Amino acid sequence: MHTNTKKLVQCALFAALLAACSQLVIPLPMISINLALFAVHLSGAVLGPRWGTAAVLVYIALGACGVPVFLGFQGGLVYLFGKTGGYVLGYVFDALIVGFWSRSLGNSLAHLCAAMTVGVLTCYAFGTMWFMVLTGMGLMESLMFCVIPFLPGDAVKIGLAAVTAKALERRRIFA
């Protein structure tokens, strides 16, 4: 298969994985937990900075056009401008950071976990700032809603995404 065609197909697969993981939800009062960050981390680690970020942008573009790919089968610009829209924007930078780090600085399990940690912190920064703007809450209150409850789950997602990326690499599934 031609390299560009193969990469486009992989990009589409990871956009679909991100859409599917966005629907696996544990509802909470302000911001629900889902597996989207697992897919974002995996996209960057497996596809690299260019195609991993492209997969996230495809997901966002589909959602912006109204395709119900966002959490809770939602779509449209209203979702992107809602209280979790900053996190969706943060996904782009997460995939870019993980992809760049894994290609440039190494993709050992430790490097992947470190890259994914920096990526999720970047995502938190975008999401929490946006949440603060929309709700008028202060930093500490926003962190209690937007970051603190998610730290244990995101640590698990990072570990699973790093192990999955290494397993896919060993099997040369996306090589």
Rosetta silent file (secondary structure, phi, psi, omega in degrees, C-alpha in Angstrom):
SEQUENCE: MHTNTKKLVQCALFAALLAACSQLVIPLPMISINLALFAVHLSGAVLGPRWGTAAVLVYIALGACGVPVFLGFQGGLVYLFGKTGGYVLGYVFDALIVGFWSRSLGNSLAHLCAAMTVGVLTCYAFGTMWFMVLTGMGLMESLMFCVIPFLPGDAVKIGLAAVTAKALERRRIFA
SCORE:     score description
SCORE:     0.000 S_00000001
   1 L     0.000  138.695  178.213    0.000    0.000    0.000 S_00000001
   2 L   -57.325  139.660 -174.279    1.276    3.480   -0.828 S_00000001
   3 H   -57.253  -46.119 -179.599    2.773    5.165    2.272 S_00000001
   4 H   -65.267  -39.488  177.927    0.484    8.223    2.200 S_00000001
   5 H   -63.312  -43.374  178.735   -2.600    6.075    1.689 S_00000001
   6 H   -60.768  -44.533 -179.877   -1.527    3.861    4.570 S_00000001
   7 H   -65.569  -39.304  177.486   -0.997    6.886    6.832 S_00000001
   8 H   -62.567  -41.472  178.191   -4.393    8.343    5.863 S_00000001
   9 H   -65.016  -43.354  178.157   -6.085    5.052    6.743 S_00000001
  10 H   -62.803  -41.344  177.352   -4.209    4.905   10.059 S_00000001
  11 H   -58.838  -46.798  178.999   -5.185    8.507   10.762 S_00000001
  12 H   -62.582  -40.745  178.239   -8.843    7.665   10.126 S_00000001
  13 H   -61.488  -42.420 -179.469   -8.612    4.589   12.364 S_00000001
  14 H   -72.976  -31.819  173.403   -7.224    6.621   15.237 S_00000001
  15 H   -64.115  -40.173  177.509   -9.860    9.343   14.752 S_00000001
  16 H   -67.556  -39.688  176.384  -12.477    6.587   14.976 S_00000001
  17 H   -60.941  -42.803  178.493  -10.772    5.141   18.073 S_00000001
  18 H   -62.248  -42.888  177.938  -10.869    8.595   19.667 S_00000001
  19 H   -62.402  -42.412  179.655  -14.574    8.930   18.842 S_00000001
  20 H   -66.628  -44.358 -179.431  -15.288    5.494   20.340 S_00000001
  21 H   -66.212  -26.112  177.937  -13.222    6.160   23.473 S_00000001
  22 H   -68.443  -19.852 -178.363  -15.061    9.455   23.954 S_00000001
  23 L   -90.771  -11.915  177.869  -18.284    7.496   24.456 S_00000001
  24 L   -85.022   97.063 -164.029  -16.944    5.309   27.282 S_00000001
  25 E  -122.338  141.054  164.985  -18.070    7.619   30.067 S_00000001
  26 E  -114.547  109.760 -175.025  -18.293    7.791   33.837 S_00000001
  27 L   -72.060  137.405  173.328  -20.567   10.774   34.506 S_00000001
  28 L  -128.808  164.515 -174.314  -19.555   13.336   37.128 S_00000001
  29 L   -57.746  -49.537 -174.642  -21.335   16.599   38.048 S_00000001
  30 L   -96.883  -50.227 -177.013  -19.161   19.127   36.166 S_00000001
  31 L  -136.988  125.295 -177.576  -16.913   17.149   33.798 S_00000001
  32 L   -82.142  158.594  176.300  -17.306   13.443   33.052 S_00000001
  33 E   -91.798  135.416  172.312  -14.516   10.891   32.795 S_00000001
  34 E  -143.383 -179.583 -177.260  -13.959    9.187   29.454 S_00000001
  35 L   -98.926   15.377 -176.719  -11.179    7.326   27.644 S_00000001
  36 H   -57.995  -43.135 -178.161  -10.486   10.003   25.035 S_00000001
  37 H   -63.244  -30.614  174.662   -7.040   10.847   26.423 S_00000001
  38 H   -57.557  -48.217 -179.225   -6.032    7.198   26.107 S_00000001
  39 H   -67.404  -37.038  178.943   -6.723    7.420   22.358 S_00000001
  40 H   -64.339  -48.135  178.111   -5.036   10.821   22.059 S_00000001
  41 H   -58.049  -46.397 -178.115   -1.864    9.547   23.769 S_00000001
  42 H   -63.879  -39.080  178.188   -1.876    6.423   21.632 S_00000001
  43 H   -58.613  -49.197  179.356   -2.346    8.447   18.437 S_00000001
  44 H   -63.310  -44.286 -176.707    0.726   10.546   19.142 S_00000001
  45 H   -67.824  -39.566 -174.728    2.849    7.612   20.254 S_00000001
  46 H   -86.321  -43.411 -174.406    1.944    5.302   17.379 S_00000001
  47 H   -94.426  -13.132 -179.063    1.472    7.705   14.471 S_00000001
  48 H    87.437  178.899 -173.463    3.981   10.392   15.450 S_00000001
  49 H   -65.910  -40.204 -176.404    3.497   14.154   15.659 S_00000001
  50 H   -70.498  -56.714 -174.084    2.180   14.768   12.141 S_00000001
  51 H   -80.136  -30.635  174.994   -0.297   11.938   11.715 S_00000001
  52 H   -64.307  -43.495  177.069   -1.204   11.595   15.408 S_00000001
  53 H   -67.459  -38.553  178.002   -2.136   15.273   15.510 S_00000001
  54 H   -60.493  -40.123  178.646   -3.960   14.905   12.189 S_00000001
  55 H   -60.460  -41.808  178.463   -6.080   12.102   13.689 S_00000001
  56 H   -67.227  -40.898  179.007   -7.105   14.400   16.542 S_00000001
  57 H   -65.125  -36.043  175.804   -7.843   17.244   14.116 S_00000001
  58 H   -62.581  -45.833  177.692  -10.028   14.910   12.018 S_00000001
  59 H   -57.426  -47.175 -179.341  -11.944   13.972   15.175 S_00000001
  60 H   -65.769  -41.699  179.182  -12.414   17.652   16.084 S_00000001
  61 H   -62.841  -42.608  177.293  -13.431   18.585   12.535 S_00000001
  62 H   -60.545  -46.352  179.119  -16.023   15.805   12.457 S_00000001
  63 H   -63.998  -40.247  179.450  -17.415   16.944   15.786 S_00000001
  64 H   -63.214  -32.442  178.834  -17.417   20.602   14.749 S_00000001
  65 L   -78.564   -3.284  177.237  -19.453   19.655   11.666 S_00000001
  66 L   104.792   -4.314  177.007  -22.070   18.062   13.911 S_00000001
  67 L   -67.036  130.940 -173.616  -21.069   14.407   13.745 S_00000001
  68 L   -76.916   69.230 -178.353  -21.791   13.048   17.256 S_00000001
  69 L  -101.597  -15.890 -178.528  -18.233   12.027   18.145 S_00000001
  70 E   -78.155  168.899 -179.141  -17.792   14.044   21.335 S_00000001
  71 L   -44.125  133.021  179.066  -18.566   12.788   24.827 S_00000001
  72 L    70.655   27.662 -179.605  -22.138   11.579   25.148 S_00000001
  73 L    54.686   44.718  176.958  -22.641   11.385   21.366 S_00000001
  74 E  -103.315  158.919  175.800  -22.603   15.160   21.041 S_00000001
  75 L  -155.147  170.115  177.294  -21.393   17.202   18.117 S_00000001
  76 L   105.236  162.983 -179.668  -21.354   20.743   16.834 S_00000001
  77 H   -65.032  -27.431  179.193  -19.630   23.995   17.589 S_00000001
  78 H   -58.158  -40.364  179.128  -21.757   24.433   20.718 S_00000001
  79 H   -64.765  -44.581 -178.225  -19.872   21.543   22.311 S_00000001
  80 H   -63.914  -28.840  178.344  -16.489   22.999   21.380 S_00000001
  81 L   -95.469    7.313  177.224  -17.441   26.316   22.959 S_00000001
  82 L   -84.889 -173.892 -172.257  -18.852   24.597   26.053 S_00000001
  83 L   -65.703  -16.941  177.629  -17.120   24.006   29.374 S_00000001
  84 L  -105.696    4.251 -179.008  -15.039   21.064   28.059 S_00000001
  85 H   -59.963  -33.488  178.230  -14.027   22.665   24.754 S_00000001
  86 H   -63.955  -33.149  178.092  -10.622   23.670   26.110 S_00000001
  87 H   -69.046  -39.654  178.644   -9.806   20.044   26.800 S_00000001
  88 H   -62.440  -41.819  174.186  -10.669   19.102   23.222 S_00000001
  89 H   -61.616  -39.760  178.429   -8.286   21.821   22.018 S_00000001
  90 H   -61.862  -27.144  177.336   -5.718   20.436   24.464 S_00000001
  91 H   -57.211  -38.311 -178.494   -5.971   17.043   22.732 S_00000001
  92 H   -60.231  -48.081 -177.907   -4.221   18.559   19.701 S_00000001
  93 H   -71.313  -32.724  176.253   -1.224   19.650   21.761 S_00000001
  94 H   -60.749  -51.587 -179.370   -1.193   16.384   23.712 S_00000001
  95 H   -61.779  -40.202  179.286   -0.895   14.320   20.507 S_00000001
  96 H   -63.530  -46.411  179.687    1.724   16.710   19.135 S_00000001
  97 H   -62.885  -49.400 -178.783    3.848   16.556   22.304 S_00000001
  98 H   -62.862  -43.433  179.912    3.619   12.769   22.614 S_00000001
  99 H   -64.380  -45.817  179.436    4.345   12.280   18.922 S_00000001
 100 H   -62.963  -48.843 -177.891    7.284   14.666   18.875 S_00000001
 101 H   -60.154  -46.788 -176.504    8.782   13.293   22.083 S_00000001
 102 H   -66.101  -29.518  179.056    8.434    9.651   21.024 S_00000001
 103 H   -86.426  -32.619 -173.187   10.083   10.336   17.663 S_00000001
 104 H   -98.746  -39.294 -172.726   12.786   12.763   18.807 S_00000001
 105 L  -106.855   -2.715  177.576   13.662   11.920   22.391 S_00000001
 106 L   117.082  150.717 -179.147   12.995    8.193   22.452 S_00000001
 107 L  -123.020   34.823  171.407   10.047    5.881   22.793 S_00000001
 108 L   -65.649  166.083  179.838   11.030    3.697   25.710 S_00000001
 109 H   -57.711  -41.894  179.487    8.236    3.008   28.159 S_00000001
 110 H   -64.962  -42.889  178.342    9.640    5.663   30.525 S_00000001
 111 H   -64.060  -41.875  179.233    9.899    8.240   27.721 S_00000001
 112 H   -62.719  -44.357  179.127    6.363    7.521   26.565 S_00000001
 113 H   -63.247  -40.355  178.147    4.988    7.887   30.087 S_00000001
 114 H   -64.891  -44.711  179.614    6.894   11.153   30.548 S_00000001
 115 H   -62.428  -42.675 -179.257    5.687   12.490   27.191 S_00000001
 116 H   -68.163  -32.964  176.336    2.100   11.522   27.953 S_00000001
 117 H   -65.772  -45.303  176.889    2.334   13.187   31.363 S_00000001
 118 H   -63.677  -39.870  178.786    3.513   16.443   29.770 S_00000001
 119 H   -62.326  -45.744 -178.755    0.785   16.059   27.158 S_00000001
 120 H   -69.265  -34.310  176.475   -1.992   15.582   29.706 S_00000001
 121 H   -65.111  -37.454  175.917   -0.718   18.510   31.783 S_00000001
 122 H   -64.819  -43.124  177.817   -0.874   20.674   28.655 S_00000001
 123 H   -61.370  -44.399  176.767   -4.404   19.441   28.023 S_00000001
 124 H   -58.476  -42.034 -178.169   -5.328   20.253   31.631 S_00000001
 125 H   -61.157  -49.482  179.019   -3.909   23.766   31.238 S_00000001
 126 H   -62.287  -48.085 -176.521   -6.017   24.529   28.155 S_00000001
 127 H   -64.991  -42.419 -177.796   -9.121   22.893   29.567 S_00000001
 128 H   -69.546  -40.592  177.114   -8.915   24.433   33.018 S_00000001
 129 H   -61.119  -45.119  179.984   -8.298   27.927   31.692 S_00000001
 130 H   -63.418  -43.055  178.553  -11.271   27.626   29.338 S_00000001
 131 H   -59.158  -43.343  179.201  -13.428   26.211   32.151 S_00000001
 132 H   -62.211  -41.918  179.758  -12.455   29.155   34.393 S_00000001
 133 H   -62.293  -44.468 -175.758  -13.382   31.669   31.688 S_00000001
 134 H   -75.456  -34.806 -174.938  -16.806   30.102   31.115 S_00000001
 135 H   -96.522  -19.745 -176.233  -17.760   29.418   34.724 S_00000001
 136 L    77.040    7.167  178.430  -16.083   32.347   36.481 S_00000001
 137 L   -74.587  155.815  175.885  -14.615   29.956   39.045 S_00000001
 138 L   -78.940  174.598 -176.652  -11.183   30.574   40.529 S_00000001
 139 H   -61.401  -50.996 -175.803   -8.132   28.435   39.914 S_00000001
 140 H   -63.496  -42.278  178.936   -8.327   26.259   43.036 S_00000001
 141 H   -65.120  -41.682  178.560  -12.040   25.576   42.651 S_00000001
 142 H   -64.407  -41.022  177.499  -11.573   24.780   38.957 S_00000001
 143 H   -61.391  -35.225  178.659   -8.685   22.433   39.724 S_00000001
 144 H   -67.318  -29.542  177.743  -10.943   20.591   42.170 S_00000001
 145 H   -90.402  -35.016 -166.014  -13.485   20.035   39.384 S_00000001
 146 H  -105.370  -18.014 -174.097  -11.205   19.724   36.360 S_00000001
 147 L  -126.875  -58.390 -171.548   -7.943   18.131   37.428 S_00000001
 148 H   -52.603  -48.379 -178.847   -7.744   16.546   40.884 S_00000001
 149 H   -65.047  -18.595 -173.377  -10.498   13.917   40.417 S_00000001
 150 H   -96.582  -10.950 -175.594   -8.961   12.841   37.113 S_00000001
 151 H   -58.461  -49.199  179.952   -5.338   12.326   38.166 S_00000001
 152 H   -61.102  -44.718  179.797   -5.609    8.626   39.178 S_00000001
 153 H   -64.686  -38.942  179.206   -7.565    7.697   36.040 S_00000001
 154 H   -69.311  -31.565  174.505   -5.238    9.643   33.787 S_00000001
 155 H   -63.510  -40.890  177.650   -2.251    7.893   35.350 S_00000001
 156 H   -65.723  -44.138  179.045   -3.875    4.570   34.439 S_00000001
 157 H   -60.195  -41.203  178.663   -4.641    5.827   30.891 S_00000001
 158 H   -61.686  -48.256  179.485   -1.014    6.902   30.484 S_00000001
 159 H   -60.130  -46.153 -179.746    0.257    3.510   31.606 S_00000001
 160 H   -65.920  -40.405  179.829   -2.155    1.622   29.358 S_00000001
 161 H   -66.205  -40.863  179.855   -1.459    3.846   26.348 S_00000001
 162 H   -65.534  -44.545  179.294    2.322    3.491   26.775 S_00000001
 163 H   -65.563  -41.338  178.921    2.129   -0.300   27.125 S_00000001
 164 H   -64.681  -42.520  178.481   -0.265   -0.549   24.169 S_00000001
 165 H   -60.876  -42.725  179.128    1.990    1.638   22.001 S_00000001
 166 H   -66.018  -39.094  178.798    5.001   -0.555   22.815 S_00000001
 167 H   -64.958  -41.769  177.674    2.983   -3.719   22.062 S_00000001
 168 H   -65.268  -37.345  177.905    1.860   -2.311   18.695 S_00000001
 169 H   -64.205  -44.816 -179.890    5.453   -1.332   17.937 S_00000001
 170 H   -62.220  -35.843 -178.101    6.733   -4.849   18.723 S_00000001
 171 H   -87.300   -4.558  178.492    4.097   -6.379   16.483 S_00000001
 172 L    54.862   36.059 -178.195    4.774   -3.791   13.751 S_00000001
 173 L   -68.921  -39.339 -178.218    1.035   -3.320   13.270 S_00000001
 174 L  -112.827   24.198 -178.769    1.337    0.382   12.393 S_00000001
 175 L   -74.481    0.000    0.000    4.890    0.382   11.070 S_00000001
